[in-house]
Amino acid sequence: MKFTKMQGLGNDYVYVNGFEEKIENPSKLAVKVSDRHFGIGSDGLILINPSKVADFEMEMYNADGSRGEMCGNGIRCVAKYVYDYGLTDKTQISIETLGGIKYLELTAEEGKVVQVQVDMGKPELRPGKIPVIAEGDTVIDAPIEVEGKEYKMTGVSMGNPHIVIYMDDIDNLEIEKIGPKFENHKRFPNRINTEFVEVLDRNTVKMRVWERGSGETLACGTGACAVAVACILNGLTEDEVTVRLLGGDLFIKWDREKDTVYMTGPAEIVFDGEWKN
């Protein structure tokens, strides 16, 4: 199986061309290739497939083999892959995901994509659609108890479920201890991606993320979008936000007239290889 290792702000996946390769058990393969000691090493596996409703389909699996609905950093890499490897010559493309069809605008230099803007669509705030077990029409600055301590959460789905937790010092957060407690909390029927956020100013925030099925990652595109939406809803930032992640910065804009979130960031090829395991 031929593959390409790619990363967006350090959020790395193994990418496979589904037009040429047929994978019988992608969930099992995702676990194998993601292992950083005995495999290729990644946050998961992404298959780039034909689609009947869009230009391409992104079929995504987390490092534990579970199917993921969407990945913001992953979808930017899909865009770079299909352009750089000649599957398309268009700079505006559509990609089918379990979180809906996403529309992307590619910026290319010397025949290679250097930056991708993704129309991430409308943020979903209804608890039952995120899903979060909660009363009311939204989950904004709502209390949640974890390990005997009360936190305030804001819930947003960007095609996959997120909650945003605000803190004063995320650099010293023991995320390996607290992350799984949030991920598997009884109030999240499908588990949850958790963003721990420190607001720096009206246009800049810093975040760390515990991703459902993968643990802490260097970046999460849908998470950065959820963070921007949550910050705006809580009156903490303006409508355009730079989100600083461990792997770098993403620029997020929530166009509230269109009720659409735009994410802009880089995508890079790390190496090509062949899996023979």
C-alpha positions in Angstrom: 0.0 0.0 0.0 1.4 3.3 -1.0 0.8 6.2 1.4 1.8 9.8 2.0 2.5 11.2 5.5 1.1 14.7 5.8 0.7 17.2 8.6 -1.2 20.4 9.3 0.3 22.3 12.2 1.7 19.0 13.5 -1.7 17.2 13.4 -0.4 14.3 11.3 -2.2 11.6 9.4 -1.3 8.8 7.0 -3.1 9.5 3.6 -4.0 6.8 1.1 -5.2 7.3 -2.4 -8.5 5.4 -2.5 -8.7 5.8 -6.3 -5.7 3.3 -6.5 -5.7 1.4 -3.2 -8.4 -0.7 -1.7 -8.4 -1.1 2.0 -10.4 -4.0 3.4 -10.3 -3.0 7.1 -9.4 0.7 7.4 -10.2 0.7 11.1 -7.7 -2.0 11.9 -5.2 -0.5 9.6 -5.5 2.9 11.3 -4.5 1.4 14.6 -1.4 -0.2 13.0 -0.1 2.7 11.0 -0.8 5.2 13.8 1.5 3.4 16.3 4.6 5.7 16.7 6.8 2.8 17.7 5.7 -0.1 15.5 3.9 1.7 12.7 4.3 4.8 10.6 3.3 7.1 13.4 0.3 9.4 13.1 -2.9 10.7 14.7 -4.9 8.5 12.4 -5.6 7.3 8.8 -7.4 9.3 6.0 -8.5 7.7 2.8 -9.1 10.0 -0.2 -11.9 8.4 -2.2 -14.2 9.2 -5.2 -17.5 10.8 -4.3 -20.9 11.0 -6.0 -21.8 14.3 -4.3 -18.5 16.2 -4.2 -15.1 16.3 -5.9 -13.6 13.9 -3.4 -14.5 12.0 -0.2 -12.4 12.1 3.0 -12.8 8.9 5.0 -11.1 9.5 8.4 -10.1 7.2 11.2 -8.6 8.1 14.6 -5.5 6.4 16.0 -7.7 4.0 18.1 -9.5 2.9 14.9 -12.8 4.8 15.5 -14.3 6.6 12.6 -14.1 10.4 12.8 -16.7 12.8 11.2 -14.3 15.6 10.2 -10.8 16.9 10.7 -10.0 20.5 9.9 -6.3 20.0 9.6 -6.8 16.7 7.8 -9.1 18.2 5.2 -6.5 20.9 4.3 -4.0 18.2 3.7 -6.5 16.3 1.5 -6.8 19.5 -0.6 -3.0 19.8 -0.9 -2.8 16.1 -1.8 -5.3 16.1 -4.6 -3.8 19.2 -6.2 -0.1 18.5 -5.7 -0.5 14.9 -6.9 -2.5 15.9 -10.0 -6.0 14.5 -9.0 -7.4 18.0 -9.8 -6.2 21.2 -11.3 -9.0 23.3 -9.6 -8.3 25.7 -6.8 -11.8 25.6 -5.5 -13.0 22.1 -4.6 -15.6 20.3 -2.5 -14.9 17.4 -0.2 -17.5 15.0 1.2 -17.1 14.1 4.9 -19.3 12.5 7.6 -19.7 16.0 8.9 -21.1 17.2 5.6 -19.7 18.6 2.3 -16.9 21.2 2.8 -15.8 23.8 0.3 -12.2 24.7 0.1 -10.1 27.4 -1.6 -6.5 26.6 -2.4 -3.6 29.0 -2.6 -0.9 27.6 -4.8 2.7 28.7 -5.6 4.8 27.1 -8.3 2.3 24.3 -8.7 2.1 23.4 -5.0 -0.5 24.3 -2.4 0.8 26.5 0.4 -2.4 27.5 2.2 -6.0 26.3 2.3 -9.1 28.1 3.4 -12.0 25.8 4.4 -15.6 26.8 4.5 -16.4 24.8 7.7 -20.1 25.6 7.5 -22.5 26.5 10.2 -21.7 25.8 13.8 -24.2 23.5 15.5 -25.1 24.7 19.0 -28.1 22.6 19.8 -27.2 20.1 22.6 -28.9 17.1 21.1 -27.1 17.6 17.8 -23.6 18.1 19.3 -24.4 15.8 21.3 -24.3 16.9 24.9 -26.8 15.9 27.5 -28.0 19.3 28.7 -31.2 21.4 29.1 -32.0 24.4 27.0 -31.4 25.4 23.4 -27.6 25.9 23.8 -24.7 24.9 26.1 -23.0 28.2 26.7 -20.9 28.8 29.9 -22.8 25.8 31.4 -21.5 24.0 34.5 -20.1 20.5 34.4 -18.5 18.5 37.2 -15.4 16.4 36.5 -13.5 14.6 39.3 -15.4 16.6 41.9 -14.5 20.0 40.4 -16.9 22.3 38.6 -15.9 23.7 35.2 -17.8 25.9 32.7 -18.3 24.5 29.2 -19.5 25.8 25.9 -20.6 23.1 23.4 -20.2 23.4 19.6 -20.2 20.9 16.8 -18.3 21.6 13.7 -19.2 18.3 12.1 -17.8 16.6 15.2 -18.5 17.3 18.9 -16.5 19.8 21.0 -16.6 21.5 24.3 -14.5 24.5 25.2 -13.2 25.0 28.8 -11.6 28.3 29.8 -8.5 28.4 32.1 -5.9 30.9 33.2 -2.8 28.7 32.7 -3.1 25.9 30.1 0.7 25.5 29.8 0.8 23.6 33.1 -2.4 21.7 32.6 -2.0 18.0 33.3 -4.0 17.2 30.2 -3.2 13.5 30.2 -5.1 13.2 33.5 -8.1 15.4 32.9 -8.5 14.9 29.1 -9.9 11.3 29.4 -12.2 12.3 32.2 -13.9 14.8 29.9 -13.7 12.6 26.8 -15.6 9.8 28.5 -17.9 11.8 30.7 -21.5 10.5 30.9 -22.9 13.8 29.5 -21.3 13.0 26.1 -23.0 10.1 24.4 -20.5 9.9 21.5 -17.5 11.0 23.7 -16.1 14.5 23.1 -13.2 16.6 21.9 -12.1 19.0 24.6 -10.4 22.3 24.1 -8.7 24.0 27.0 -8.4 27.7 26.3 -6.6 30.8 27.5 -7.8 34.1 26.2 -4.8 36.4 25.4 -6.6 39.4 23.9 -9.7 40.3 21.8 -8.2 38.7 18.7 -5.9 36.0 20.1 -6.4 32.8 22.1 -4.3 29.9 23.0 -5.5 26.3 23.2 -4.6 22.7 23.9 -6.8 19.9 22.7 -7.6 16.4 23.9 -9.0 14.7 20.9 -11.5 11.9 21.2 -9.7 8.7 20.2 -6.3 10.2 19.8 -5.3 12.0 23.0 -3.5 15.3 23.0 -2.6 16.4 19.5 -0.5 19.4 18.3 -3.5 20.9 16.5 -7.2 20.4 15.8 -8.9 22.5 13.0 -12.5 21.8 13.9 -11.5 22.4 17.6 -10.0 25.8 16.7 -13.2 26.7 14.9 -15.3 25.6 17.9 -13.0 27.7 20.2 -13.5 30.8 18.0 -17.3 30.4 18.0 -17.3 29.8 21.8 -15.2 32.8 22.4 -17.5 35.0 20.4 -20.6 33.6 22.0 -19.1 34.3 25.4 -18.2 37.8 24.4 -14.4 37.2 24.9 -13.2 38.0 21.4 -14.1 39.7 18.1 -15.4 37.7 15.1 -11.9 37.1 13.7 -9.6 35.1 15.9 -6.0 33.8 15.7 -5.9 30.5 17.5 -2.5 29.5 18.8 -2.0 25.7 19.0 1.0 23.7 20.0 1.7 23.2 16.3 1.2 26.7 15.1 -1.5 29.3 14.3 -4.9 29.0 12.6 -6.9 32.0 11.5 -10.6 31.6 12.1 -13.5 33.9 11.1 -17.1 33.5 12.0 -19.2 35.3 9.4 -22.3 35.7 11.4 -24.4 37.1 8.6 -23.9 33.9 6.6 -23.5 31.8 9.8 -20.4 30.2 8.4 -17.0 29.6 9.9 -13.9 30.0 7.7 -10.6 28.3 8.7 -7.3 29.2 7.0 -4.0 27.4 7.6 -1.1 25.5 6.1 -0.7 21.9 5.0 2.5 20.0 4.3 3.8 16.7 2.9 6.2 15.0 5.2 7.1 11.9 3.1 5.8 9.2 0.7 6.2 5.6 1.5 5.0 2.0 1.0 3.4 0.0 3.8 4.2 -3.8 3.6 3.1 -4.9 7.1 
